[in-house]
């Protein structure tokens, strides 16, 4: 029998030792997008007919199997499936996402379609931060090899997997955080990442934040070591 591929390892950030620097001011993170889902309690929605009768709903089955709806407050987009499931994206907080989801359900109710609001779930929270200093990505990759992916020739960011979240870290100090379902998980894990890893691998010798320049320097070091 073929062997199963092993999944990527994840690091429990709560096991990391404390930072060597005291009184650190941790740069804030900002929630960029919340993705949620809910069920309207009905199956077999005729999306084609609904879209024909109501121009505010877009549906092109040859392109995608879901109808698209949008509202301005909170500014979000939703995908409605014939199964009754709906996906809501674009909100900046979990409370906004729930409010938007209820508004989408109300749109269908106002159209005379007997839908409900069931099984609301936050599926993913995407956040970003900027620590404002260059980071030695290669050194992080060498120190935490099983938990990271770093191939600068293909992509400039380093992917770091924690137990609950995934961090995309760039040479410039910008960090993208994804995979969370609770903002508190982002706060705790991001703070641990910053105090126990990012600060340790701050590049004080080379202040360039250019990913391409950093990649070229890594190539030169690799070529030199091969001689």
Protein Blocks (a to p, Z undefined) as FASTA:
>chain_A
ZZdddddddddfklpccdfbghiacdddddfbdcddddehighiafklmmmmmmkbccdf
kloccdcdddfbdcddddddfkopacdehiabfklmmmmmmmmmmmmmmnopacddehia
cfbdcddddehiacdfklmmmmmmmmpccdfklombdcdddfkbccdddfkopacdehia
bfklmmmmmmmmmmmmmmmmpcfkbmcfbfklmmmmmmmmmmmmmZZ
